[in-house]
Amino acid sequence: MKVIVTGSTGMVGEGVLHECLHHTAVESILVINRKPCGIRDPKLTEIILPDFFDLSGIKAQCTGYDAFFFCLGVSSVGLSETEYTRLTHSLTLYLASSMVALNPGMVFCYVSGAGTDSTEKGRMMWARVKGRTENDLQKLPFKKVFLFRPGFIEPGAGLKNTLRSYKYLFWLVPIIRWLAPNRICTLKEIGMAMIHAVLKGYDKKVLEVSDIKKLAR
C-alpha cells in the first residue's frame, strides 16, 4: 500500500513513520511536513509545505494513495478555544477533505487522544474540540475512518522526537503497565495498528488503548 503521513517531526508521527518504513506491505510513503524530518529512504518522498491550509501547489503529488496517517497535532496549553479549533478541527478537516477528493477509497487514521469528548459538550476544551473533529471526520466519504485514542505512550528506542516530558516520566512506565495496562501503549503498537487497520480492517471506528494493542498484533 501507499501511505501519506503528517506530523513525522513529532513524537507519534515519527513512530508511525518508522513502522511504515520497516513494514514490507508499505510500498511508498509521502511525508508532508513544515520542516524536514531528516530521514532518507528509498520508500520516502517528502514535501515541505509552510502553509497546511493551502494544498493547491501539491495536489498532483498527493494522488494514488491508499491511506492517510494523520499524526499532526498541537497542545491546547496557552491557546484560546478559537485558535485551538482552527489548528485542530479546521486544519484537520481541510486536509482530510482535500485528500479524500484526490484519493477516493482512501482509509483515514486520525490520532486523537484518551479522554476525547464525542458529545462535544464536556468541560475540557481540548476534549470538546477533538470530539468535534472526530465526529466531522466520520462524515467525509473515506472508505473507512479510524480514530486512535492513545493514553500514555511508551517511546521507541532510537527515535529523536520524544517529548522532553516523557524522558522524565519514563520511570513510570512499569508502574502504569502494572496498575493500568489499558492506559498505556507503545509507539510501535500505534504504528502497527494503523498499518493493520488498512490491511485488515477493524470492527470499531474509535480505538481505545486496548483496541490499539489488539490491532497491533
N, C-alpha and C positions, 0 to 999 in steps of 0.2 A: 504494500500500500504506500501511498504518497501522503505526507502529512505537512501541515503548516503549524508552527509553534510560535507563540508570542510570549514574551516575558522571560526569555532564556538568560537574561542578565540578572535575574532574581533567583532566589533560592529554589522555589518549586519548579520554575521553568528550566533552570539548569539541570535539575534532577530528571525531569521528564525528557529533555533533550538527550541526556546521557543514555537513558534506556533506549530511546529511539535509534541512536547511533549504533548501539550494540545488538539490536534485535534484527534477526535475519528477515523477518517479514516486512520490515520498513525499508522500502526501496530508495526513497529520496525524501529530504526534509527541506522545507523552505522556512527560514527563520526571519521574522520581521522584528527589528529592534530599533530603538532610538540611538543606540551606540553599539559598537562591535562587541560580539560575545567572546572574541579571542580564540575561537575553536576553528580548526581547519580539518576537513574530512571530505573524501570524495562524494559522500552522500549529501553533503550540506551546501545549500545556497543561502546566502544572507543578503537581505535588503535593509539598508539603513533608511529609516523613514522618520524625519524630525516631527512631523505632524500626523498623528494617528487618526485625526479627523478628516484626512484627505488622502484617499487611496487612488485618486484619479490617475496619477502617473505610473502606478504599478499594476493596474488591473490585468494587463496582458500576461504578467508573470505569475498571477495567482490563480490560474485555471488548471483543471486536470487533477485536482487533489481530492483525496478520499476522506480526510479528517482534518479538523481544526482543534488543536490542543491549546486552549486559551488559559494561560498562566499569568497573565498581566494583572497587576493589582497595586493599589496604594493603601497606605494606612489612613484611617479616618482621624487620627490624632492631629489636632490643630486645624481641622477643616470644618467649614460650615456644612450643613446638610446640602445646601445648593451646590457647593463646589465638589463635595464628595459624590453627589449624584451625577454631576457632569463627568467626573473622571472614572466613575464605576459603571453606572447604568447607561448613560448616554454613549460613552465611548464603546462599551461592550456591544450594545445594540447596533451601533453604526458599523463596526467591524463585522459582526455576525451577519447582519442583513446584507452587507456588501458581498461577503464570501459565499453565502448560500445562493445568491443570484448568479454568481460566477461558477458555482460548483453544485448543481442540482444533485441530490443524492449524498451529500456530504454528512458525516457524523460530527457533532459538535460536543466537545468535552470542556466544561467550564469549572474552574477551581473557585469555589465559594468559601465556605468555612463552617465549622461546627457552630451551632447556635443561630444560623441564618433563620430569619423570621418569614416564613411563607405567607403569613397573614398580612404582612406589611403594616401591622398596627401596634407592634410592641414598643417598649420603652427605649430600646437600644437603637440609636440612629443607624449605625453601620449595618445592623442586622435587618432593619426595615429595607434599606436600600439594596442590600444583597438579595433579599427576598423578592423585591420587585424585579430585580434583574433576572433572577431565576425564572420567575413567572412569565416575564415577557419573552425570554429566550425560547420557552416551550411553545410559544405561538408562531414562531418562524417555521418555514417549510423545510427544515432539515429532515434527513432520513431518520435520524434519532438525535436526541439531546440527552446528555448525561451530566448531572450536576454533582460535583465532588465536594464533600464537606469534611475535609480532614480536620483533626484536632491538633494535638501536639505532634509535630513532625520530627522524626529522628533523622538527622542529616546523613548524607552519604560521604564515605571516606574519599578524600582527594578532591572533593568539589570545593570551589573557591568562593561561592556566593552565599554561603551560610550566614544567616543573620547573626550579628555580633552577640545579641542577647542569648541566642541558642548555645553559643560557646560557653557561656557562664552557667547555663542551665543543664548542660549535658549530664551532669552527675545525677539529675533527677530521672533520667530515662529508665533505669532498672526499677526504681520505685513506682513510677507511673505504670510500667508494664505489669507490675505485681498487683497494685491496688486498682488500676483502671485500664485493663488491657484494650478495651474498646474505645479508648480516647487517644490512642497513640498508634501511628503507623510510620513507615519509613518512606523516604523519597523514592526508593526503588519500587515499593509497593504502589505508590501513586502512579509512577510512570508505567509500570507493567499493567496496572488496572486500566489505564487509558488505552493502551495498545490492545488489550484483550476486549475492551468494550467495543472496539471497531471490528475486531476479528471474530468475536464470539457472540457479542450482544450481552444483554443482562436484563433481568425481569423487573428492575426498578429504574426509575429516572433519577431519583435522588439517592446518592450513595453516601451513607454514613461510614464511619471508620470500619465497622465490621464488614460492610459490603466491599469497601476498597480492598481489604485484606483478602476476602474471599475471591474476588475477581482477579486479584494479582497472581493467584496460584496457577 
